[in-house]
Amino acid sequence: MSKIFILMGKSASGKDTIYKKLLEHKGLDLKKVVIYTTRPKRVSETDGVEYYFVDEDRLNKLKAEGKVIEHRSYNTVHGIWHYFTVDDGQIDLSRNNYLMLGTPESYGQIRNHFGRENVIPIYIEVDDGMRLMRAVKRERAQKEPRYAELCRRFLADEEDFSEEKLKEYGITKRYANIVLNKCIREILRDIKAYMAGKEPSADLQ
């Protein structure tokens, strides 16, 4: 049986860059899973690439059809934004390994749906000060910067990725994204081990 790797970390931890690098790695051949969101599309984003951008009516219809695998809601300064994964044929564990972006909460829901042994968390850590500087730089590049939302998201991360929540979902391993290439090498080594049916090296625990 193949694996679903859930890459997660607080905002501006570098997980998007790591996500792209892992998908580009030809030796892994990981397939991406595009999740859905009701939040507005950023200038740099494309529908169907980063997310499927939909409205709440579409979300409610998919829920009624029993196709929503996991669902998270965030009360932002611009209203409630929803993020969710849909059983739309993208995931087939009899054929491929997959890489997804998520949170401890979404990891828990996906794990419950596909089985603990098939879903692996990959948690990225970065110093809070460095994350904040990265986040401000990224937001400044937007056509209409949303600094209030940036601050809300930064503070919300403290709850979403709290030590209590990480413990609740059994997420114990951390990958420090201080030097990007070193972090990616460590993740690659562990993913290859899992794909080979082995446990990752103990020296990285």
PyMOL commands that place a pseudoatom at each C-alpha (Angstrom):
pseudoatom trace, name=CA, resn=MET, resi=1, chain=A, elem=C, hetatm=0, pos=[0.000, 0.000, 0.000]
pseudoatom trace, name=CA, resn=SER, resi=2, chain=A, elem=C, hetatm=0, pos=[1.286, 3.461, -0.898]
pseudoatom trace, name=CA, resn=LYS, resi=3, chain=A, elem=C, hetatm=0, pos=[1.582, 6.446, 1.467]
pseudoatom trace, name=CA, resn=ILE, resi=4, chain=A, elem=C, hetatm=0, pos=[0.160, 9.930, 1.832]
pseudoatom trace, name=CA, resn=PHE, resi=5, chain=A, elem=C, hetatm=0, pos=[2.737, 12.360, 3.227]
pseudoatom trace, name=CA, resn=ILE, resi=6, chain=A, elem=C, hetatm=0, pos=[1.210, 15.401, 4.946]
pseudoatom trace, name=CA, resn=LEU, resi=7, chain=A, elem=C, hetatm=0, pos=[3.641, 18.332, 4.927]
pseudoatom trace, name=CA, resn=MET, resi=8, chain=A, elem=C, hetatm=0, pos=[2.804, 20.877, 7.603]
pseudoatom trace, name=CA, resn=GLY, resi=9, chain=A, elem=C, hetatm=0, pos=[4.204, 23.877, 9.433]
pseudoatom trace, name=CA, resn=LYS, resi=10, chain=A, elem=C, hetatm=0, pos=[3.281, 27.334, 10.612]
pseudoatom trace, name=CA, resn=SER, resi=11, chain=A, elem=C, hetatm=0, pos=[2.822, 30.129, 8.058]
pseudoatom trace, name=CA, resn=ALA, resi=12, chain=A, elem=C, hetatm=0, pos=[6.041, 31.242, 6.328]
pseudoatom trace, name=CA, resn=SER, resi=13, chain=A, elem=C, hetatm=0, pos=[7.932, 28.172, 7.568]
pseudoatom trace, name=CA, resn=GLY, resi=14, chain=A, elem=C, hetatm=0, pos=[9.013, 27.403, 4.004]
pseudoatom trace, name=CA, resn=LYS, resi=15, chain=A, elem=C, hetatm=0, pos=[6.665, 24.464, 3.561]
pseudoatom trace, name=CA, resn=ASP, resi=16, chain=A, elem=C, hetatm=0, pos=[5.430, 25.679, 0.161]
pseudoatom trace, name=CA, resn=THR, resi=17, chain=A, elem=C, hetatm=0, pos=[8.986, 25.762, -1.196]
pseudoatom trace, name=CA, resn=ILE, resi=18, chain=A, elem=C, hetatm=0, pos=[9.769, 22.345, 0.279]
pseudoatom trace, name=CA, resn=TYR, resi=19, chain=A, elem=C, hetatm=0, pos=[6.493, 21.003, -1.105]
pseudoatom trace, name=CA, resn=LYS, resi=20, chain=A, elem=C, hetatm=0, pos=[7.429, 22.082, -4.641]
pseudoatom trace, name=CA, resn=LYS, resi=21, chain=A, elem=C, hetatm=0, pos=[10.943, 20.671, -4.343]
pseudoatom trace, name=CA, resn=LEU, resi=22, chain=A, elem=C, hetatm=0, pos=[9.657, 17.290, -3.194]
pseudoatom trace, name=CA, resn=LEU, resi=23, chain=A, elem=C, hetatm=0, pos=[7.117, 17.116, -6.014]
pseudoatom trace, name=CA, resn=GLU, resi=24, chain=A, elem=C, hetatm=0, pos=[9.882, 17.922, -8.520]
pseudoatom trace, name=CA, resn=HIS, resi=25, chain=A, elem=C, hetatm=0, pos=[12.093, 15.093, -7.235]
pseudoatom trace, name=CA, resn=LYS, resi=26, chain=A, elem=C, hetatm=0, pos=[11.944, 12.485, -10.007]
pseudoatom trace, name=CA, resn=GLY, resi=27, chain=A, elem=C, hetatm=0, pos=[13.165, 9.654, -7.781]
pseudoatom trace, name=CA, resn=LEU, resi=28, chain=A, elem=C, hetatm=0, pos=[10.119, 9.952, -5.524]
pseudoatom trace, name=CA, resn=ASP, resi=29, chain=A, elem=C, hetatm=0, pos=[7.415, 10.442, -8.146]
pseudoatom trace, name=CA, resn=LEU, resi=30, chain=A, elem=C, hetatm=0, pos=[5.034, 11.843, -5.517]
pseudoatom trace, name=CA, resn=LYS, resi=31, chain=A, elem=C, hetatm=0, pos=[1.628, 12.906, -6.783]
pseudoatom trace, name=CA, resn=LYS, resi=32, chain=A, elem=C, hetatm=0, pos=[0.057, 16.130, -5.589]
pseudoatom trace, name=CA, resn=VAL, resi=33, chain=A, elem=C, hetatm=0, pos=[-3.433, 16.409, -4.161]
pseudoatom trace, name=CA, resn=VAL, resi=34, chain=A, elem=C, hetatm=0, pos=[-5.096, 19.761, -4.748]
pseudoatom trace, name=CA, resn=ILE, resi=35, chain=A, elem=C, hetatm=0, pos=[-7.409, 20.711, -1.894]
pseudoatom trace, name=CA, resn=TYR, resi=36, chain=A, elem=C, hetatm=0, pos=[-10.317, 23.146, -2.028]
pseudoatom trace, name=CA, resn=THR, resi=37, chain=A, elem=C, hetatm=0, pos=[-10.755, 26.543, -0.392]
pseudoatom trace, name=CA, resn=THR, resi=38, chain=A, elem=C, hetatm=0, pos=[-13.320, 29.330, -0.233]
pseudoatom trace, name=CA, resn=ARG, resi=39, chain=A, elem=C, hetatm=0, pos=[-10.711, 32.030, 0.429]
pseudoatom trace, name=CA, resn=PRO, resi=40, chain=A, elem=C, hetatm=0, pos=[-9.862, 34.582, -2.283]
pseudoatom trace, name=CA, resn=LYS, resi=41, chain=A, elem=C, hetatm=0, pos=[-7.161, 33.675, -4.773]
pseudoatom trace, name=CA, resn=ARG, resi=42, chain=A, elem=C, hetatm=0, pos=[-3.819, 35.448, -4.349]
pseudoatom trace, name=CA, resn=VAL, resi=43, chain=A, elem=C, hetatm=0, pos=[-2.139, 37.219, -7.266]
pseudoatom trace, name=CA, resn=SER, resi=44, chain=A, elem=C, hetatm=0, pos=[0.506, 34.495, -7.592]
pseudoatom trace, name=CA, resn=GLU, resi=45, chain=A, elem=C, hetatm=0, pos=[-1.977, 31.589, -7.469]
pseudoatom trace, name=CA, resn=THR, resi=46, chain=A, elem=C, hetatm=0, pos=[-3.749, 29.637, -10.207]
pseudoatom trace, name=CA, resn=ASP, resi=47, chain=A, elem=C, hetatm=0, pos=[-7.037, 27.801, -9.782]
pseudoatom trace, name=CA, resn=GLY, resi=48, chain=A, elem=C, hetatm=0, pos=[-6.429, 24.060, -9.758]
pseudoatom trace, name=CA, resn=VAL, resi=49, chain=A, elem=C, hetatm=0, pos=[-2.726, 24.431, -8.959]
pseudoatom trace, name=CA, resn=GLU, resi=50, chain=A, elem=C, hetatm=0, pos=[-2.368, 25.676, -5.378]
pseudoatom trace, name=CA, resn=TYR, resi=51, chain=A, elem=C, hetatm=0, pos=[-6.060, 25.121, -4.593]
pseudoatom trace, name=CA, resn=TYR, resi=52, chain=A, elem=C, hetatm=0, pos=[-9.453, 24.729, -6.208]
pseudoatom trace, name=CA, resn=PHE, resi=53, chain=A, elem=C, hetatm=0, pos=[-11.110, 28.033, -5.389]
pseudoatom trace, name=CA, resn=VAL, resi=54, chain=A, elem=C, hetatm=0, pos=[-14.839, 27.524, -4.799]
pseudoatom trace, name=CA, resn=ASP, resi=55, chain=A, elem=C, hetatm=0, pos=[-17.735, 29.143, -2.943]
pseudoatom trace, name=CA, resn=GLU, resi=56, chain=A, elem=C, hetatm=0, pos=[-19.607, 27.889, 0.124]
pseudoatom trace, name=CA, resn=ASP, resi=57, chain=A, elem=C, hetatm=0, pos=[-22.473, 26.564, -2.004]
pseudoatom trace, name=CA, resn=ARG, resi=58, chain=A, elem=C, hetatm=0, pos=[-20.034, 24.136, -3.654]
pseudoatom trace, name=CA, resn=LEU, resi=59, chain=A, elem=C, hetatm=0, pos=[-18.687, 23.119, -0.252]
pseudoatom trace, name=CA, resn=ASN, resi=60, chain=A, elem=C, hetatm=0, pos=[-22.182, 22.418, 1.076]
pseudoatom trace, name=CA, resn=LYS, resi=61, chain=A, elem=C, hetatm=0, pos=[-23.069, 20.403, -2.024]
pseudoatom trace, name=CA, resn=LEU, resi=62, chain=A, elem=C, hetatm=0, pos=[-19.936, 18.242, -1.685]
pseudoatom trace, name=CA, resn=LYS, resi=63, chain=A, elem=C, hetatm=0, pos=[-20.697, 17.708, 1.998]
pseudoatom trace, name=CA, resn=ALA, resi=64, chain=A, elem=C, hetatm=0, pos=[-24.231, 16.623, 1.189]
pseudoatom trace, name=CA, resn=GLU, resi=65, chain=A, elem=C, hetatm=0, pos=[-22.810, 14.120, -1.296]
pseudoatom trace, name=CA, resn=GLY, resi=66, chain=A, elem=C, hetatm=0, pos=[-20.493, 12.699, 1.399]
pseudoatom trace, name=CA, resn=LYS, resi=67, chain=A, elem=C, hetatm=0, pos=[-17.376, 13.585, -0.567]
pseudoatom trace, name=CA, resn=VAL, resi=68, chain=A, elem=C, hetatm=0, pos=[-15.552, 15.800, 1.967]
pseudoatom trace, name=CA, resn=ILE, resi=69, chain=A, elem=C, hetatm=0, pos=[-12.691, 13.825, 3.569]
pseudoatom trace, name=CA, resn=GLU, resi=70, chain=A, elem=C, hetatm=0, pos=[-11.463, 16.594, 5.868]
pseudoatom trace, name=CA, resn=HIS, resi=71, chain=A, elem=C, hetatm=0, pos=[-12.587, 20.156, 6.522]
pseudoatom trace, name=CA, resn=ARG, resi=72, chain=A, elem=C, hetatm=0, pos=[-11.143, 23.133, 8.428]
pseudoatom trace, name=CA, resn=SER, resi=73, chain=A, elem=C, hetatm=0, pos=[-12.638, 26.589, 8.972]
pseudoatom trace, name=CA, resn=TYR, resi=74, chain=A, elem=C, hetatm=0, pos=[-10.837, 29.806, 9.935]
pseudoatom trace, name=CA, resn=ASN, resi=75, chain=A, elem=C, hetatm=0, pos=[-12.562, 32.935, 11.210]
pseudoatom trace, name=CA, resn=THR, resi=76, chain=A, elem=C, hetatm=0, pos=[-10.483, 35.617, 9.448]
pseudoatom trace, name=CA, resn=VAL, resi=77, chain=A, elem=C, hetatm=0, pos=[-10.779, 39.399, 9.387]
pseudoatom trace, name=CA, resn=HIS, resi=78, chain=A, elem=C, hetatm=0, pos=[-12.437, 38.955, 5.982]
pseudoatom trace, name=CA, resn=GLY, resi=79, chain=A, elem=C, hetatm=0, pos=[-14.956, 36.353, 7.139]
pseudoatom trace, name=CA, resn=ILE, resi=80, chain=A, elem=C, hetatm=0, pos=[-14.860, 32.565, 7.466]
pseudoatom trace, name=CA, resn=TRP, resi=81, chain=A, elem=C, hetatm=0, pos=[-12.543, 30.763, 5.066]
pseudoatom trace, name=CA, resn=HIS, resi=82, chain=A, elem=C, hetatm=0, pos=[-12.865, 27.006, 4.520]
pseudoatom trace, name=CA, resn=TYR, resi=83, chain=A, elem=C, hetatm=0, pos=[-10.196, 24.525, 3.443]
pseudoatom trace, name=CA, resn=PHE, resi=84, chain=A, elem=C, hetatm=0, pos=[-11.124, 20.938, 2.625]
pseudoatom trace, name=CA, resn=THR, resi=85, chain=A, elem=C, hetatm=0, pos=[-10.072, 17.751, 0.863]
pseudoatom trace, name=CA, resn=VAL, resi=86, chain=A, elem=C, hetatm=0, pos=[-12.542, 16.045, -1.460]
pseudoatom trace, name=CA, resn=ASP, resi=87, chain=A, elem=C, hetatm=0, pos=[-12.936, 12.424, -2.494]
pseudoatom trace, name=CA, resn=ASP, resi=88, chain=A, elem=C, hetatm=0, pos=[-12.817, 13.397, -6.165]
pseudoatom trace, name=CA, resn=GLY, resi=89, chain=A, elem=C, hetatm=0, pos=[-10.652, 10.598, -7.565]
pseudoatom trace, name=CA, resn=GLN, resi=90, chain=A, elem=C, hetatm=0, pos=[-7.300, 12.278, -6.992]
pseudoatom trace, name=CA, resn=ILE, resi=91, chain=A, elem=C, hetatm=0, pos=[-6.124, 9.698, -4.411]
pseudoatom trace, name=CA, resn=ASP, resi=92, chain=A, elem=C, hetatm=0, pos=[-5.600, 6.021, -5.296]
pseudoatom trace, name=CA, resn=LEU, resi=93, chain=A, elem=C, hetatm=0, pos=[-3.269, 4.316, -2.811]
pseudoatom trace, name=CA, resn=SER, resi=94, chain=A, elem=C, hetatm=0, pos=[-3.154, 1.165, -4.899]
pseudoatom trace, name=CA, resn=ARG, resi=95, chain=A, elem=C, hetatm=0, pos=[-1.203, 3.074, -7.541]
pseudoatom trace, name=CA, resn=ASN, resi=96, chain=A, elem=C, hetatm=0, pos=[0.671, 6.107, -6.179]
pseudoatom trace, name=CA, resn=ASN, resi=97, chain=A, elem=C, hetatm=0, pos=[2.311, 7.854, -3.235]
pseudoatom trace, name=CA, resn=TYR, resi=98, chain=A, elem=C, hetatm=0, pos=[1.023, 11.358, -2.514]
pseudoatom trace, name=CA, resn=LEU, resi=99, chain=A, elem=C, hetatm=0, pos=[2.187, 14.634, -0.999]
pseudoatom trace, name=CA, resn=MET, resi=100, chain=A, elem=C, hetatm=0, pos=[-0.233, 17.089, 0.582]
pseudoatom trace, name=CA, resn=LEU, resi=101, chain=A, elem=C, hetatm=0, pos=[-0.053, 20.334, 2.535]
pseudoatom trace, name=CA, resn=GLY, resi=102, chain=A, elem=C, hetatm=0, pos=[-2.001, 20.325, 5.783]
pseudoatom trace, name=CA, resn=THR, resi=103, chain=A, elem=C, hetatm=0, pos=[-2.255, 20.967, 9.505]
pseudoatom trace, name=CA, resn=PRO, resi=104, chain=A, elem=C, hetatm=0, pos=[-2.277, 18.626, 12.509]
pseudoatom trace, name=CA, resn=GLU, resi=105, chain=A, elem=C, hetatm=0, pos=[-6.089, 18.696, 12.355]
pseudoatom trace, name=CA, resn=SER, resi=106, chain=A, elem=C, hetatm=0, pos=[-6.274, 17.816, 8.665]
pseudoatom trace, name=CA, resn=TYR, resi=107, chain=A, elem=C, hetatm=0, pos=[-3.603, 15.156, 9.142]
pseudoatom trace, name=CA, resn=GLY, resi=108, chain=A, elem=C, hetatm=0, pos=[-5.762, 13.565, 11.853]
pseudoatom trace, name=CA, resn=GLN, resi=109, chain=A, elem=C, hetatm=0, pos=[-8.866, 13.517, 9.650]
pseudoatom trace, name=CA, resn=ILE, resi=110, chain=A, elem=C, hetatm=0, pos=[-7.026, 12.151, 6.614]
pseudoatom trace, name=CA, resn=ARG, resi=111, chain=A, elem=C, hetatm=0, pos=[-5.335, 9.531, 8.808]
pseudoatom trace, name=CA, resn=ASN, resi=112, chain=A, elem=C, hetatm=0, pos=[-8.722, 8.449, 10.129]
pseudoatom trace, name=CA, resn=HIS, resi=113, chain=A, elem=C, hetatm=0, pos=[-10.062, 8.145, 6.579]
pseudoatom trace, name=CA, resn=PHE, resi=114, chain=A, elem=C, hetatm=0, pos=[-7.155, 6.273, 4.959]
pseudoatom trace, name=CA, resn=GLY, resi=115, chain=A, elem=C, hetatm=0, pos=[-5.627, 4.499, 7.980]
pseudoatom trace, name=CA, resn=ARG, resi=116, chain=A, elem=C, hetatm=0, pos=[-2.834, 5.386, 10.384]
pseudoatom trace, name=CA, resn=GLU, resi=117, chain=A, elem=C, hetatm=0, pos=[-0.280, 3.211, 8.612]
pseudoatom trace, name=CA, resn=ASN, resi=118, chain=A, elem=C, hetatm=0, pos=[-0.874, 4.949, 5.280]
pseudoatom trace, name=CA, resn=VAL, resi=119, chain=A, elem=C, hetatm=0, pos=[-0.605, 8.612, 6.329]
pseudoatom trace, name=CA, resn=ILE, resi=120, chain=A, elem=C, hetatm=0, pos=[2.729, 10.117, 7.454]
pseudoatom trace, name=CA, resn=PRO, resi=121, chain=A, elem=C, hetatm=0, pos=[3.172, 13.602, 9.015]
pseudoatom trace, name=CA, resn=ILE, resi=122, chain=A, elem=C, hetatm=0, pos=[6.144, 15.806, 8.067]
pseudoatom trace, name=CA, resn=TYR, resi=123, chain=A, elem=C, hetatm=0, pos=[6.355, 18.795, 10.416]
pseudoatom trace, name=CA, resn=ILE, resi=124, chain=A, elem=C, hetatm=0, pos=[8.557, 21.798, 9.475]
pseudoatom trace, name=CA, resn=GLU, resi=125, chain=A, elem=C, hetatm=0, pos=[9.864, 24.131, 12.194]
pseudoatom trace, name=CA, resn=VAL, resi=126, chain=A, elem=C, hetatm=0, pos=[11.325, 27.655, 11.893]
pseudoatom trace, name=CA, resn=ASP, resi=127, chain=A, elem=C, hetatm=0, pos=[12.098, 30.362, 14.452]
pseudoatom trace, name=CA, resn=ASP, resi=128, chain=A, elem=C, hetatm=0, pos=[9.086, 32.676, 14.925]
pseudoatom trace, name=CA, resn=GLY, resi=129, chain=A, elem=C, hetatm=0, pos=[11.081, 35.843, 14.200]
pseudoatom trace, name=CA, resn=MET, resi=130, chain=A, elem=C, hetatm=0, pos=[12.311, 34.503, 10.888]
pseudoatom trace, name=CA, resn=ARG, resi=131, chain=A, elem=C, hetatm=0, pos=[8.806, 33.380, 9.953]
pseudoatom trace, name=CA, resn=LEU, resi=132, chain=A, elem=C, hetatm=0, pos=[7.354, 36.816, 10.658]
pseudoatom trace, name=CA, resn=MET, resi=133, chain=A, elem=C, hetatm=0, pos=[9.920, 38.570, 8.459]
pseudoatom trace, name=CA, resn=ARG, resi=134, chain=A, elem=C, hetatm=0, pos=[9.244, 36.120, 5.629]
pseudoatom trace, name=CA, resn=ALA, resi=135, chain=A, elem=C, hetatm=0, pos=[5.482, 36.582, 5.968]
pseudoatom trace, name=CA, resn=VAL, resi=136, chain=A, elem=C, hetatm=0, pos=[5.655, 40.381, 5.812]
pseudoatom trace, name=CA, resn=LYS, resi=137, chain=A, elem=C, hetatm=0, pos=[7.899, 40.248, 2.744]
pseudoatom trace, name=CA, resn=ARG, resi=138, chain=A, elem=C, hetatm=0, pos=[5.518, 37.863, 0.983]
pseudoatom trace, name=CA, resn=GLU, resi=139, chain=A, elem=C, hetatm=0, pos=[2.438, 39.929, 1.831]
pseudoatom trace, name=CA, resn=ARG, resi=140, chain=A, elem=C, hetatm=0, pos=[4.067, 43.167, 0.678]
pseudoatom trace, name=CA, resn=ALA, resi=141, chain=A, elem=C, hetatm=0, pos=[4.386, 41.637, -2.800]
pseudoatom trace, name=CA, resn=GLN, resi=142, chain=A, elem=C, hetatm=0, pos=[0.612, 41.192, -3.077]
pseudoatom trace, name=CA, resn=LYS, resi=143, chain=A, elem=C, hetatm=0, pos=[-1.448, 43.672, -5.113]
pseudoatom trace, name=CA, resn=GLU, resi=144, chain=A, elem=C, hetatm=0, pos=[-3.585, 44.341, -2.044]
pseudoatom trace, name=CA, resn=PRO, resi=145, chain=A, elem=C, hetatm=0, pos=[-1.586, 43.331, 1.063]
pseudoatom trace, name=CA, resn=ARG, resi=146, chain=A, elem=C, hetatm=0, pos=[-3.717, 41.917, 3.890]
pseudoatom trace, name=CA, resn=TYR, resi=147, chain=A, elem=C, hetatm=0, pos=[-1.556, 42.687, 6.915]
pseudoatom trace, name=CA, resn=ALA, resi=148, chain=A, elem=C, hetatm=0, pos=[-4.380, 42.254, 9.400]
pseudoatom trace, name=CA, resn=GLU, resi=149, chain=A, elem=C, hetatm=0, pos=[-5.006, 38.745, 8.072]
pseudoatom trace, name=CA, resn=LEU, resi=150, chain=A, elem=C, hetatm=0, pos=[-1.271, 38.039, 8.210]
pseudoatom trace, name=CA, resn=CYS, resi=151, chain=A, elem=C, hetatm=0, pos=[-1.254, 38.913, 11.925]
pseudoatom trace, name=CA, resn=ARG, resi=152, chain=A, elem=C, hetatm=0, pos=[-4.373, 36.835, 12.598]
pseudoatom trace, name=CA, resn=ARG, resi=153, chain=A, elem=C, hetatm=0, pos=[-2.868, 33.839, 10.821]
pseudoatom trace, name=CA, resn=PHE, resi=154, chain=A, elem=C, hetatm=0, pos=[0.446, 34.221, 12.645]
pseudoatom trace, name=CA, resn=LEU, resi=155, chain=A, elem=C, hetatm=0, pos=[-1.297, 34.196, 16.024]
pseudoatom trace, name=CA, resn=ALA, resi=156, chain=A, elem=C, hetatm=0, pos=[-3.705, 31.418, 15.019]
pseudoatom trace, name=CA, resn=ASP, resi=157, chain=A, elem=C, hetatm=0, pos=[-0.708, 29.208, 14.236]
pseudoatom trace, name=CA, resn=GLU, resi=158, chain=A, elem=C, hetatm=0, pos=[0.172, 29.229, 17.924]
pseudoatom trace, name=CA, resn=GLU, resi=159, chain=A, elem=C, hetatm=0, pos=[-3.052, 27.336, 18.601]
pseudoatom trace, name=CA, resn=ASP, resi=160, chain=A, elem=C, hetatm=0, pos=[-3.174, 25.213, 15.441]
pseudoatom trace, name=CA, resn=PHE, resi=161, chain=A, elem=C, hetatm=0, pos=[0.405, 23.981, 15.980]
pseudoatom trace, name=CA, resn=SER, resi=162, chain=A, elem=C, hetatm=0, pos=[0.524, 24.081, 19.773]
pseudoatom trace, name=CA, resn=GLU, resi=163, chain=A, elem=C, hetatm=0, pos=[2.577, 21.474, 21.592]
pseudoatom trace, name=CA, resn=GLU, resi=164, chain=A, elem=C, hetatm=0, pos=[-0.659, 20.052, 22.980]
pseudoatom trace, name=CA, resn=LYS, resi=165, chain=A, elem=C, hetatm=0, pos=[-2.127, 19.626, 19.512]
pseudoatom trace, name=CA, resn=LEU, resi=166, chain=A, elem=C, hetatm=0, pos=[1.036, 18.082, 18.100]
pseudoatom trace, name=CA, resn=LYS, resi=167, chain=A, elem=C, hetatm=0, pos=[1.035, 15.617, 20.990]
pseudoatom trace, name=CA, resn=GLU, resi=168, chain=A, elem=C, hetatm=0, pos=[-2.674, 14.906, 20.489]
pseudoatom trace, name=CA, resn=TYR, resi=169, chain=A, elem=C, hetatm=0, pos=[-2.035, 13.785, 16.908]
pseudoatom trace, name=CA, resn=GLY, resi=170, chain=A, elem=C, hetatm=0, pos=[1.189, 11.950, 17.727]
pseudoatom trace, name=CA, resn=ILE, resi=171, chain=A, elem=C, hetatm=0, pos=[3.411, 14.293, 15.725]
pseudoatom trace, name=CA, resn=THR, resi=172, chain=A, elem=C, hetatm=0, pos=[6.809, 13.993, 17.390]
pseudoatom trace, name=CA, resn=LYS, resi=173, chain=A, elem=C, hetatm=0, pos=[9.350, 14.356, 14.598]
pseudoatom trace, name=CA, resn=ARG, resi=174, chain=A, elem=C, hetatm=0, pos=[10.420, 17.865, 13.517]
pseudoatom trace, name=CA, resn=TYR, resi=175, chain=A, elem=C, hetatm=0, pos=[12.463, 19.051, 10.548]
pseudoatom trace, name=CA, resn=ALA, resi=176, chain=A, elem=C, hetatm=0, pos=[14.243, 22.368, 11.215]
pseudoatom trace, name=CA, resn=ASN, resi=177, chain=A, elem=C, hetatm=0, pos=[14.211, 24.541, 8.107]
pseudoatom trace, name=CA, resn=ILE, resi=178, chain=A, elem=C, hetatm=0, pos=[17.316, 26.570, 8.951]
pseudoatom trace, name=CA, resn=VAL, resi=179, chain=A, elem=C, hetatm=0, pos=[19.268, 25.493, 5.873]
pseudoatom trace, name=CA, resn=LEU, resi=180, chain=A, elem=C, hetatm=0, pos=[16.751, 24.615, 3.164]
pseudoatom trace, name=CA, resn=ASN, resi=181, chain=A, elem=C, hetatm=0, pos=[18.795, 22.007, 1.299]
pseudoatom trace, name=CA, resn=LYS, resi=182, chain=A, elem=C, hetatm=0, pos=[19.745, 20.195, 4.520]
pseudoatom trace, name=CA, resn=CYS, resi=183, chain=A, elem=C, hetatm=0, pos=[16.103, 20.116, 5.600]
pseudoatom trace, name=CA, resn=ILE, resi=184, chain=A, elem=C, hetatm=0, pos=[15.027, 18.724, 2.239]
pseudoatom trace, name=CA, resn=ARG, resi=185, chain=A, elem=C, hetatm=0, pos=[17.739, 16.031, 2.353]
pseudoatom trace, name=CA, resn=GLU, resi=186, chain=A, elem=C, hetatm=0, pos=[16.511, 14.861, 5.756]
pseudoatom trace, name=CA, resn=ILE, resi=187, chain=A, elem=C, hetatm=0, pos=[12.908, 14.717, 4.555]
pseudoatom trace, name=CA, resn=LEU, resi=188, chain=A, elem=C, hetatm=0, pos=[13.911, 12.876, 1.386]
pseudoatom trace, name=CA, resn=ARG, resi=189, chain=A, elem=C, hetatm=0, pos=[15.803, 10.264, 3.384]
pseudoatom trace, name=CA, resn=ASP, resi=190, chain=A, elem=C, hetatm=0, pos=[12.804, 9.589, 5.591]
pseudoatom trace, name=CA, resn=ILE, resi=191, chain=A, elem=C, hetatm=0, pos=[10.271, 9.509, 2.747]
pseudoatom trace, name=CA, resn=LYS, resi=192, chain=A, elem=C, hetatm=0, pos=[12.410, 6.968, 0.890]
pseudoatom trace, name=CA, resn=ALA, resi=193, chain=A, elem=C, hetatm=0, pos=[12.581, 4.849, 4.043]
pseudoatom trace, name=CA, resn=TYR, resi=194, chain=A, elem=C, hetatm=0, pos=[8.802, 4.902, 4.484]
pseudoatom trace, name=CA, resn=MET, resi=195, chain=A, elem=C, hetatm=0, pos=[8.260, 4.068, 0.811]
pseudoatom trace, name=CA, resn=ALA, resi=196, chain=A, elem=C, hetatm=0, pos=[10.591, 1.082, 1.235]
pseudoatom trace, name=CA, resn=GLY, resi=197, chain=A, elem=C, hetatm=0, pos=[8.540, -0.113, 4.215]
pseudoatom trace, name=CA, resn=LYS, resi=198, chain=A, elem=C, hetatm=0, pos=[11.173, 0.883, 6.781]
pseudoatom trace, name=CA, resn=GLU, resi=199, chain=A, elem=C, hetatm=0, pos=[11.195, 3.227, 9.766]
pseudoatom trace, name=CA, resn=PRO, resi=200, chain=A, elem=C, hetatm=0, pos=[13.221, 6.458, 9.309]
pseudoatom trace, name=CA, resn=SER, resi=201, chain=A, elem=C, hetatm=0, pos=[16.688, 6.796, 10.823]
pseudoatom trace, name=CA, resn=ALA, resi=202, chain=A, elem=C, hetatm=0, pos=[16.650, 7.215, 14.583]
pseudoatom trace, name=CA, resn=ASP, resi=203, chain=A, elem=C, hetatm=0, pos=[19.326, 9.945, 14.572]
pseudoatom trace, name=CA, resn=LEU, resi=204, chain=A, elem=C, hetatm=0, pos=[16.820, 12.406, 13.125]
pseudoatom trace, name=CA, resn=GLN, resi=205, chain=A, elem=C, hetatm=0, pos=[14.197, 11.851, 15.807]
for i in range(1, 205): cmd.bond("trace and resi %d" % i, "trace and resi %d" % (i + 1))
show_as sticks, trace
zoom trace
